[in-house]
């Protein structure tokens, strides 16, 4: 398991304080800020904890709360794209990151694209996941689409901060429709924890007006665009659009309905495999992801799937899928062969 995370506050160019968390060690992997985060609460999250575990195995995984969310300043004057890019740049400067791999999810993609165009020498890899170049009101929407966008903002203003979770559950079902009862409940509670109704509404209104499609054509860093086919929060076509605009970008469709991937779905393993193949893990000859290497280590100790699941805090189904992936990648047929393979290599 990764070590304890380190949280610090840095100051953006306009004086807003931004909460930044780092965990793990190794080459830096920075997640650009997106809506509805809380860097302190992530540790206990049934949704985000697997991300921390996997992405900090061989990297220093860095996240920061969007202004208006989590431990960052709330109720600020500026919720524009310019401000988000300023926050991203301030994090990179404060941490002294000369060159960094950027993971940008959802609206974080717009800030990452603009930063990568302005500072290509600072970005080694750009990974856009469930991201979009055009906000909901910049996609030449129909009257119904405009009404939906306005209704979502009004839902926030009316019911975001109340005791009845029904209003917030609308957003939960857009982000993780295939979540477990525990995951759905946690995400619904997170919304009220991370942001006030006013901040959340102002942020969503700003997201809906984003348009970086012209900038996307100017990206000159290695780019991987990942998008779930059934994403209800950001249409699949927006991912295809980005991949087509960015020169040389690779496009990876995922078979999932979740905007935020969950560790129990097959797409999670695919995502980790492709992510680490793209940004590297420090060993170009190792086909396994950090999560798979950890599972193989426990297989070599003679643990069965149930015991490995308990040891790593995963579901047994996830472990079973990872063992199958390990055997396939290594060209092995049985668990016994995997044990021999691991011992032969000091595992």
N, C-alpha and C positions, 0 to 999 in steps of 0.2 A: 504494500500500500504506500502511496506517496506520503511525504512528510507533511508537517503542519504548514498551512499557507501563511504568507506574510502580507499584511495589509498596510498600505500607507496612503496618505492624502497628498495629491499634487495640485498645483494651481494652473488653471488654463489661462490663456492670454487675456481673457476678460475678467479674471479674478475669481471665477467659479472653482470651487474645490471639487476634485474628482477622486473617488475612492478606487484604488488600484490593488489587486491581489495577485500574488505570484505563488506558484507551487511547483515542486519538482526541481530538477536541475538538467542542464544540457542546453542545446541550441534554443533560442527563444522562439516561442510560438505565441503570437499576440492575437487575441480575439477582439476585434473592433466592437465597440459598445452597440448594443441594441436594446430595444424596449423590454421592460419587465425583468430586471435582474436585481440581485441582491448578493454581492460577493461574499458577505458573511454567512448568509443563509444557505448558499449553494452546498456547503459541506454536509448539511443534513437533508438535502433534497433527493427524493427518489427519482427525479428527472435528471438533474445536473451532476449528481455525485459520480455516476459512471463516466461522464465526460472528464471530470477532474482526474479520476483514476487512470483512464486510458491516455489522455493527452499529456500527462505529467510523467509518464514512465521514462521517457528518454528526452524530454524537452522541459525547459522552464516554461510552464503554461501561464500566461498572463491574461487577466481579464480586468475590465474596469466598468463601473456602473455608469450608465448613461446619465448625463445631467438631468435632474428631476426624478431619479430612481435610486433605490437602495441607499447606500451610505454617501453618495454624492449630494451636492447641494440641491435643494428643492426650491421651487418658486422663483426661478431665475428669470431674467428678462428675455433672454435670447434662446430660442429653441430652433434655430435655423441650421441648414446644412453647413454653412460657414462655421458655426459654433462647434458642430460635431467634428469637423475636420480639425479645428483648432484643438479640441480635446485629445484627439488621436495623436496629433503631432506633439502635444505637451507630454503625453505619456511616454512616447518614444524618446523624447529629449530628456525627460526627468530620469528615466531608467538607463540612459546612456546606450541605447540600442543603435549601433552603427548600421546594422543590417538585420532584418527580421522577416520571418514568414508571417503573413497576415491571414487570419481566418475571419471572414466577414459574413455574418448571418443576417438575413432579413434586411432591415433598413441600414444595418451596418455596412452593407455592400456599397451604398452610395458614397459614404465617407471614405471607405477604403479605396474605391476607384479614384476619387478625386485626389487623395493623398498619393496614390501610386503614380498618377500622371504627373503630379508636381514634384515628386521625390522618388523617381525610379531607382536611384542608387541606394535607397534605404530599404527597398522591398525585394527580398530574394524570391518569394513566391506569393501569389495571391490566390486564395481559395474562397470562392463565393458560393455560399450554401443557402438555398432557399432565399436568395437575394433578388433584388429587382432594380432596374434602372429607371422605372417610371412608377410613381405613386398611383394610388387608385384613381385619383382625379386627373391624371396625366396620360391615361391609356385610351383616350377618346371613348369614354364610357357612355353607355346608354343611359336613358333617364332612370331606369331601374338601378343601374350601378351607382349613379350619383346619389340616389335616394338611400341605397344601402350604406354608402360611405358616410352620409350625414346621420343616418340612424345609429351607426356604431358610435359616433362621437356623442350623440344625445344619450345613448344608453349609459355611457360613462358618466356624463354629467348628472344623470338622474339617480343611478343606483350603485355607482362604484364603491362609495364609502359606507354603504348601509350594511346592516346585519344580515339581510337576506342575500344569499350568494347567487340567486338566480340570474341577476344581471351580469355578473362576472363570469358565470358558467358559459355564457354565449361565446366569450373570447377563449375560454379554456377549450371548448369543443372545436374551435378553429385551429388551435395550435397543436393539441395532442388528442385528436378524436379517438384514437385507439389505446389511450392510456388505461391503466388499471384504476380501480376505485381510489386507491391511495394516491396515485399520481395525479388524477383529476382533482381530488380534494386539495392536494398540496398546491397545485398551480392556481386554483381559484383563490386560495388564501394568500398566495404570493402577491397577487395583483393588488390587494388592499395594503399589504405590508410594504411593497416597494414604492408606491407612488400614490399621491392624492388624486382625487377625481379631477381637479383642475389641471394639475400637471399632466396626467394621463391623457386628458382630452386635448390639451394644447399640443402634446407630442404627436398624437395620432393625426391631428389636423396638419401638422408639419410634414409627417410622413406621406400623407396623401398628395402633397404638392411636389414631391421630389421628381427631378428629371435629370439624369446624368447620361442619357443615351449618346449625346455628342461626345462627352468625355470618354465614354467606354471605347470609342473608336481610336482613342489616343493611348490606350494602355500598351505598354511595351515591356511588361514583366511576365514571366511564365504564369499562366492562369489556368485554374481548374474550376469549372462551374458545375455545381452539384445541385440537383433539384428532385424532389419527390413528385412522382406522377400525380398523386392524389392530394397534393398540398392545398388545403382549403384557405389558408391565410394569404399565400402568394401563388397565383396561378402558374401552372407548369410552363405555359407559353412565355411567361416573363423570364424564366430561366433560359429557355431556348433563345429568346431574343438577345439576352446578354452574351450568351456563348457565340452567337452569330456576329455580334458587334465587335467583340474584343479580338484583335488579330492573333491567330494561332491558339486561341483558347480551346481546351479540351472540355467536352460536355459529358457528364456522367448522370444519366437518369437513375433514380432509385425507385424500387417498388415499395412504396410506403404512402400512407395517407397522412402521416404526421409531419407538421412543419418542423418540429423539433424531434429528432430521432430518439427512440427509446431502446435501451439495451437488449430487450427481449425480442426485437424484430430482426429478421435476417438482413435487412438493409443496414443495420448497425455494423455488422461485421464487414460488409462490402465497403461502407464508408471508411472505416478505419484502415482497411487494407489499401484502398486507393489513396487515402490521404497520406499515409506514411510512404507509400511508393512514390508519391509526388514530391513531398517536402523532405523525405529522407529521415532515417532514424539513427544515423551514425554508423550503420553497417549495411553497405549496399548489397552484400552477398546473403543477407538474411531475409527470406521471403515472409517471415512471420511478423505480425504486428506485436507491439509491446504487450498487449493483453493476451495474445496467443502464447507468447513466450512464457508469461507467468503461469498460464494454464499448463503448458508443457512441463515446466519445472515441478509442478505439483503432481502431474501424471507420473513423472519419473520417481517421485517419492512413494508411489504406489496408492495414491488416493483415488477413490472412485469419484464419479461426477457429483454425487450428493455431497461428499466431503469437501470437494473443491468449491462447490457453490457456497457452502457455509464459510469456508476459509476466506473467500474473496468477496463475500456479500453479494453474490449474484444469484440468479435463478438457475435451477438445474437445467432448464431448457437452453439457456444461454450457454452454459458450459458444454452441453452436448453438441450444440452447433459449432462452438469453437474447436472442440476436439475433432469433429468431422473436417473442419477447415484445415486444421493442422495436418491431419493425415493426408488430405488431398494435396496441399502445397508441398509437402515433403516427399510425396510419392510413396507413402507407407500404407499398408493394408490393415494393420491391427494395432491395438493399444500396446501390445507387447513389443512390437517393432519400434513404436515411439519411445518406449522406455529405454530400449537398447540405444536408439539414436541419441537420446539426451545424455545418457551416461557416457557414450563414446566421445561426446563433445563437452564433457565436464558439467553437464546439467544436473 
